[in-house]
Structures are given as structure tokens and as C-alpha cells.
Amino acid sequence: MANIEIYTKAFCPYCSRAKALLDSKHAHYEEFDITMGGPKRQEMIQRAGGRTTVPQIFIGGDHIGGSDDLAALERQGELDSLLAT
């Protein structure tokens, strides 16, 4: 399975939705909680091309985007193949 990283904040409904989708796929992911900011927030912004919203999701080191982007991949039937790599 692909290496999945997700940057989140506490009480974020979009983060919860993205994690629920990944959980439904039985995908293991590493979560970075950036609620309090810090170096992981700066890392996320740099990796995500300046995006500051959460979640920011990376699969296999590639920037996927946010919750809506992840859901769009699922609707298009592309998510499973990304998770399998």
C-alpha cells in the first residue's frame, strides 16, 4: 500500500471526512496534527505549494490536495489504484 500522509487540525469536519474515506479503504496513513501550528504546519505549506487549509493529503509523496480532491478521486474510480501503489 502507498505511503499516505495527512495534515489535519482538531475539530475539522473536512479532515474527519477525508480520514473516514481512507479508513473505509482500510488505508494506513500518518496523521500530522497542526492545530497548534509549528514546524509541521510550515512543512505542510511548503509541500502543498502554499496551501494553508486542512486537510492536505499526500499519497506516495504526491500532493493530492484536500478532502474534496480525495473524494473526487474516489468518484472517478482513481483512488484505489493510487492507494495500491
DSSP file (Angstrom, degrees, kcal/mol; ACC not computed):
  #  RESIDUE AA STRUCTURE BP1 BP2  ACC     N-H-->O    O-->H-N    N-H-->O    O-->H-N    TCO  KAPPA ALPHA  PHI   PSI    X-CA   Y-CA   Z-CA
    1    1 A M              0   0    0      0, 0.0    83,-0.2     0, 0.0    82,-0.1   0.000 360.0 360.0 360.0 149.9    0.0    0.0    0.0
    2    2 A A        -     0   0    0     81,-2.7     2,-0.5    80,-0.1    26,-0.1  -0.247 360.0-103.2 -67.6 153.1    1.1    3.6   -0.7
    3    3 A N        -     0   0    0     82,-0.1    57,-3.5    26,-0.1    58,-0.6  -0.699  43.7-166.3 -76.1 121.6    2.6    5.8    1.9
    4    4 A I  E     -A   59   0A   0     -2,-0.5    26,-2.8    24,-0.5     2,-0.4  -0.950  10.9-177.3-119.1 130.6   -0.2    8.3    2.9
    5    5 A E  E     -Ab  58  30A   0     53,-2.7    53,-2.9    -2,-0.5     2,-0.4  -0.984   1.7-174.8-125.6 137.5    0.3   11.4    4.9
    6    6 A I  E     -Ab  57  31A   0     24,-2.5    26,-2.7    -2,-0.4     2,-0.5  -0.987  14.4-151.2-137.3 126.3   -2.5   13.8    6.0
    7    7 A Y  E     +Ab  56  32A   0     49,-2.5    49,-1.2    -2,-0.4     2,-0.3  -0.840  31.7 168.3 -95.0 127.7   -2.1   17.1    7.8
    8    8 A T  E     - b   0  33A   0     24,-2.6    26,-3.4    -2,-0.5     2,-0.3  -0.800  28.7-142.8-134.5 170.9   -5.1   17.9   10.0
    9    9 A K    >   -     0   0    0     -2,-0.3     3,-1.2    24,-0.2     6,-0.1  -0.960  39.0 -92.1-131.8 153.5   -6.5   20.1   12.7
   10   10 A A  T 3  S+     0   0    0     -2,-0.3     5,-0.0     1,-0.2    24,-0.0  -0.325 107.9  13.4 -62.2 144.8   -8.7   19.3   15.6
   11   11 A F  T 3  S+     0   0    0      1,-0.2    -1,-0.2     2,-0.1     0, 0.0   0.666  86.0 145.8  64.1  20.4  -12.5   19.7   15.1
   12   12 A C    <>  -     0   0    0     -3,-1.2     4,-2.2     1,-0.2    -1,-0.2  -0.797  36.2-162.6 -90.7 113.6  -12.1   20.0   11.3
   13   13 A P  H  > S+     0   0    0      0, 0.0     4,-2.2     0, 0.0    -1,-0.2   0.843  91.3  53.8 -66.2 -31.5  -15.0   18.3    9.5
   14   14 A Y  H  > S+     0   0    0      2,-0.2     4,-2.3     1,-0.2     5,-0.2   0.880 108.4  50.1 -68.5 -36.7  -13.2   18.1    6.2
   15   15 A C  H  > S+     0   0    0      2,-0.2     4,-2.6     1,-0.2     5,-0.2   0.925 110.6  49.7 -64.4 -45.0  -10.3   16.3    8.0
   16   16 A S  H  X S+     0   0    0     -4,-2.2     4,-2.3     1,-0.2    -2,-0.2   0.899 110.9  49.7 -61.2 -41.0  -12.8   13.9    9.5
   17   17 A R  H  X S+     0   0    0     -4,-2.2     4,-2.0     2,-0.2    -1,-0.2   0.914 111.7  47.7 -65.6 -42.9  -14.4   13.2    6.1
   18   18 A A  H  X S+     0   0    0     -4,-2.3     4,-2.2     1,-0.2    -2,-0.2   0.917 113.4  47.6 -64.7 -43.1  -11.1   12.6    4.4
   19   19 A K  H  X S+     0   0    0     -4,-2.6     4,-2.9     1,-0.2    -1,-0.2   0.875 109.2  54.4 -66.4 -36.7   -9.9   10.2    7.2
   20   20 A A  H  X S+     0   0    0     -4,-2.3     4,-2.3    -5,-0.2    -1,-0.2   0.900 108.7  48.8 -63.6 -40.4  -13.3    8.4    7.1
   21   21 A L  H  X S+     0   0    0     -4,-2.0     4,-0.9     2,-0.2    -2,-0.2   0.936 113.6  45.9 -64.3 -46.0  -12.8    7.8    3.4
   22   22 A L  H ><>S+     0   0    0     -4,-2.2     5,-2.4     1,-0.2     3,-0.6   0.904 112.2  51.8 -63.4 -40.4   -9.3    6.5    3.9
   23   23 A D  H ><5S+     0   0    0     -4,-2.9     3,-1.8     1,-0.2    -1,-0.2   0.887 104.0  56.9 -62.4 -38.7  -10.5    4.3    6.8
   24   24 A S  H 3<5S+     0   0    0     -4,-2.3    -1,-0.2     1,-0.3    -2,-0.2   0.759 107.4  49.4 -64.9 -22.9  -13.2    2.9    4.6
   25   25 A K  T <<5S-     0   0    0     -4,-0.9    -1,-0.3    -3,-0.6    -2,-0.2   0.380 113.5-121.5 -92.0   1.9  -10.5    1.8    2.2
   26   26 A H  T < 5 +     0   0    0     -3,-1.8     2,-0.5     1,-0.2    -3,-0.2   0.847  56.7 162.2  56.6  36.1   -8.5    0.2    5.1
   27   27 A A      < -     0   0    0     -5,-2.4     2,-0.4    -6,-0.1    -1,-0.2  -0.738  36.0-137.5 -89.2 129.4   -5.7    2.6    4.2
   28   28 A H        +     0   0    0     -2,-0.5   -24,-0.5   -26,-0.1     2,-0.3  -0.726  31.0 176.5 -84.4 132.2   -3.0    3.2    6.8
   29   29 A Y        -     0   0    0     -2,-0.4     2,-0.6   -26,-0.1   -24,-0.2  -0.957  31.9-126.5-136.8 155.7   -2.0    6.8    7.0
   30   30 A E  E     -b    5   0A   0    -26,-2.8   -24,-2.5    -2,-0.3     2,-0.4  -0.906  29.4-153.7-100.7 124.5    0.3    9.0    9.1
   31   31 A E  E     -b    6   0A   0     -2,-0.6     2,-0.6   -26,-0.2   -24,-0.2  -0.841   9.4-163.9-105.1 133.1   -1.5   12.0   10.5
   32   32 A F  E     -b    7   0A   0    -26,-2.7   -24,-2.6    -2,-0.4     2,-0.7  -0.953  11.6-151.0-115.3 111.3    0.2   15.2   11.4
   33   33 A D  E     +b    8   0A   0     -2,-0.6     3,-0.3   -26,-0.2   -24,-0.2  -0.726  19.3 174.2 -84.5 114.9   -2.0   17.4   13.7
   34   34 A I    >   +     0   0    0    -26,-3.4     3,-2.0    -2,-0.7   -25,-0.2   0.042  37.1 123.1-109.8  25.0   -1.1   21.0   13.0
   35   35 A T  T 3  S+     0   0    0      1,-0.3    -1,-0.2   -27,-0.2     3,-0.1   0.877  82.3  40.5 -52.2 -41.6   -3.8   22.6   15.3
   36   36 A M  T 3  S-     0   0    0      1,-0.3    -1,-0.3    -3,-0.3     2,-0.2   0.270 107.8-133.3 -94.2  11.1   -1.1   24.5   17.3
   37   37 A G    <   +     0   0    0     -3,-2.0     3,-0.3     1,-0.1    -1,-0.3  -0.527  47.8 135.8  76.9-139.1    1.0   25.4   14.2
   38   38 A G  S >> S-     0   0    0     -2,-0.2     4,-1.6     1,-0.2     3,-0.7  -0.345  74.2 -36.0  89.8-170.4    4.7   24.8   14.5
   39   39 A P  H 3> S+     0   0    0      0, 0.0     4,-2.4     0, 0.0    -1,-0.2   0.804 131.8  58.7 -64.0 -31.2    7.2   23.3   12.1
   40   40 A K  H 3> S+     0   0    0     -3,-0.3     4,-2.4     2,-0.2    -2,-0.2   0.853 104.1  52.7 -67.5 -32.6    4.8   20.7   10.7
   41   41 A R  H <> S+     0   0    0     -3,-0.7     4,-2.4    -4,-0.3    -1,-0.2   0.928 110.5  46.9 -65.9 -43.8    2.4   23.5    9.6
   42   42 A Q  H  X S+     0   0    0     -4,-1.6     4,-2.2     1,-0.2    -2,-0.2   0.896 111.2  52.2 -63.4 -39.9    5.3   25.2    7.8
   43   43 A E  H  X S+     0   0    0     -4,-2.4     4,-2.7     2,-0.2     5,-0.2   0.922 109.5  49.8 -60.4 -45.2    6.3   21.8    6.2
   44   44 A M  H  X S+     0   0    0     -4,-2.4     4,-2.6     1,-0.2    -2,-0.2   0.931 109.7  50.2 -60.3 -47.2    2.7   21.3    5.0
   45   45 A I  H  <>S+     0   0    0     -4,-2.4     5,-3.2     1,-0.2     6,-0.3   0.909 113.5  46.1 -59.6 -43.0    2.5   24.8    3.4
   46   46 A Q  H ><5S+     0   0    0     -4,-2.2     3,-1.2     1,-0.2    -1,-0.2   0.940 115.7  44.6 -65.5 -47.1    5.8   24.2    1.6
   47   47 A R  H 3<5S+     0   0    0     -4,-2.7    -2,-0.2     1,-0.3    -1,-0.2   0.824 112.2  53.6 -67.2 -31.1    4.9   20.7    0.4
   48   48 A A  T ><5S-     0   0    0     -4,-2.6     3,-1.0     3,-0.2    -1,-0.3   0.195 117.2-107.5 -93.2  16.0    1.4   21.8   -0.6
   49   49 A G  T < 5S-     0   0    0     -3,-1.2    -3,-0.2     1,-0.2    -2,-0.1   0.834  81.7 -42.7  65.9  32.8    2.5   24.7   -2.8
   50   50 A G  T 3 <S+     0   0    0     -5,-3.2    -1,-0.2     1,-0.3    -4,-0.1   0.343  95.4 145.0  96.8  -6.9    1.4   27.4   -0.4
   51   51 A R    <   -     0   0    0     -3,-1.0    -1,-0.3    -6,-0.3    -3,-0.2  -0.434  24.5-177.4 -66.4 138.5   -1.9   26.0    0.5
   52   52 A T        +     0   0    0     -2,-0.1    -1,-0.1     2,-0.1     2,-0.1   0.448  48.2  98.4-116.4  -5.1   -2.8   26.7    4.2
   53   53 A T  S    S-     0   0    0      2,-0.1    -2,-0.0    -8,-0.1     0, 0.0  -0.452  71.3 -89.8 -83.8 158.3   -6.1   24.9    4.5
   54   54 A V  S    S+     0   0    0     -2,-0.1   -40,-0.2     1,-0.0   -39,-0.2  -0.899  90.9  42.4-119.3 153.3   -6.5   21.4    6.0
   55   55 A P        +     0   0    0      0, 0.0     2,-0.4     0, 0.0    12,-0.2   0.559  60.8 179.4 -79.7 159.8   -6.6   18.6    5.3
   56   56 A Q  E     -A    7   0A   0    -49,-1.2   -49,-2.5    -2,-0.1     2,-0.4  -1.000  14.9-160.5-120.0 128.0   -3.6   18.4    2.9
   57   57 A I  E     -AC   6  65A   0      8,-2.8     7,-3.1    -2,-0.4     8,-1.3  -0.896  12.7-172.0-120.0 136.6   -3.2   14.9    1.7
   58   58 A F  E     -AC   5  63A   0    -53,-2.9   -53,-2.7    -2,-0.4     2,-0.5  -0.994   1.7-170.2-127.1 130.2   -0.1   13.2    0.1
   59   59 A I  E >  S-AC   4  62A   0      3,-2.3     3,-1.8    -2,-0.4   -55,-0.2  -0.982  79.3 -11.2-122.7 121.9   -0.1    9.7   -1.4
   60   60 A G  T 3  S-     0   0    0    -57,-3.5    -1,-0.1    -2,-0.5   -56,-0.1   0.813 129.2 -57.9  60.7  30.2    3.2    8.2   -2.4
   61   61 A G  T 3  S+     0   0    0    -58,-0.6     2,-0.4     1,-0.3    -1,-0.3   0.303 112.6 120.7  83.6  -9.6    4.8   11.6   -1.8
   62   62 A D  E <   -C   59   0A   0     -3,-1.8    -3,-2.3     1,-0.0     2,-0.5  -0.714  69.6-116.7 -90.7 137.8    2.5   13.3   -4.4
   63   63 A H  E     +C   58   0A   0     -2,-0.4    -5,-0.2    -5,-0.2    -1,-0.0  -0.609  33.1 175.7 -74.6 119.8    0.2   16.1   -3.3
   64   64 A I  E     -     0   0A   0     -7,-3.1     2,-0.4    -2,-0.5    -6,-0.2   0.811  35.1-133.6 -91.1 -37.2   -3.4   15.1   -3.7
   65   65 A G  E     -C   57   0A   0     -8,-1.3    -8,-2.8     4,-0.1    -1,-0.3  -0.931  40.2 -32.0 118.8-144.5   -5.0   18.2   -2.2
   66   66 A G  S  > S-     0   0    0     -2,-0.4     4,-2.2   -10,-0.2     5,-0.2  -0.144  74.4 -71.5-103.3-163.8   -7.8   18.4    0.3
   67   67 A S  H  > S+     0   0    0      1,-0.2     4,-2.6   -12,-0.2     5,-0.2   0.890 129.1  50.8 -60.7 -43.7  -10.9   16.4    1.2
   68   68 A D  H  > S+     0   0    0      1,-0.2     4,-2.1     2,-0.2    -1,-0.2   0.878 110.0  50.7 -64.5 -36.9  -12.8   17.4   -1.9
   69   69 A D  H  > S+     0   0    0      2,-0.2     4,-1.9     1,-0.2    -1,-0.2   0.901 110.6  48.9 -66.6 -41.0   -9.9   16.4   -4.1
   70   70 A L  H  X S+     0   0    0     -4,-2.2     4,-1.7     1,-0.2    -2,-0.2   0.923 111.8  49.0 -63.2 -44.6   -9.7   13.0   -2.4
   71   71 A A  H  X S+     0   0    0     -4,-2.6     4,-2.5     1,-0.2    -2,-0.2   0.867 108.2  54.5 -63.6 -36.8  -13.5   12.5   -2.8
   72   72 A A  H  X S+     0   0    0     -4,-2.1     4,-2.1     2,-0.2    -1,-0.2   0.896 105.6  52.5 -64.4 -40.0  -13.2   13.4   -6.5
   73   73 A L  H  <>S+     0   0    0     -4,-1.9     5,-2.6     1,-0.2     6,-1.2   0.895 110.0  49.3 -61.4 -39.1  -10.6   10.7   -7.0
   74   74 A E  H ><5S+     0   0    0     -4,-1.7     3,-1.3     4,-0.2    -2,-0.2   0.932 110.3  49.5 -65.2 -45.9  -12.9    8.2   -5.4
   75   75 A R  H 3<5S+     0   0    0     -4,-2.5    -2,-0.2     1,-0.3    -1,-0.2   0.855 110.7  51.0 -61.3 -35.3  -15.8    9.3   -7.6
   76   76 A Q  T 3<5S-     0   0    0     -4,-2.1    -1,-0.3    -5,-0.2    -2,-0.2   0.493 114.6-117.9 -82.0  -3.2  -13.6    9.0  -10.7
   77   77 A G  T < 5S+     0   0    0     -3,-1.3     4,-0.3    -4,-0.3    -3,-0.2   0.708  86.4 109.7  76.7  19.6  -12.6    5.5   -9.7
   78   78 A E     >< +     0   0    0     -5,-2.6     4,-1.5    -6,-0.2    -4,-0.2   0.594  52.0  78.5-102.4 -14.3   -8.9    6.5   -9.4
   79   79 A L  H  > S+     0   0    0     -6,-1.2     4,-2.5     1,-0.2     5,-0.2   0.919  88.1  55.2 -66.7 -44.4   -8.3    6.4   -5.6
   80   80 A D  H  > S+     0   0    0      1,-0.2     4,-1.6     2,-0.2    -1,-0.2   0.894 108.0  49.1 -57.8 -41.7   -8.0    2.6   -5.3
   81   81 A S  H  > S+     0   0    0     -4,-0.3     4,-0.6     1,-0.2    -1,-0.2   0.867 111.1  50.4 -68.4 -34.2   -5.2    2.4   -7.8
   82   82 A L  H >< S+     0   0    0     -4,-1.5     3,-0.7     1,-0.2    -2,-0.2   0.902 111.0  48.8 -66.6 -40.4   -3.3    5.3   -6.1
   83   83 A L  H 3< S+     0   0    0     -4,-2.5   -81,-2.7     1,-0.2    -2,-0.2   0.790 106.7  57.5 -69.7 -27.5   -3.6    3.6   -2.7
   84   84 A A  H 3<        0   0    0     -4,-1.6    -1,-0.2    -5,-0.2    -2,-0.2   0.652 360.0 360.0 -79.4 -15.4   -2.4    0.3   -4.1
   85   85 A T    <<        0   0    0     -3,-0.7    -1,-0.2    -4,-0.6    -2,-0.1   0.497 360.0 360.0 -79.1 360.0    0.9    1.7   -5.4
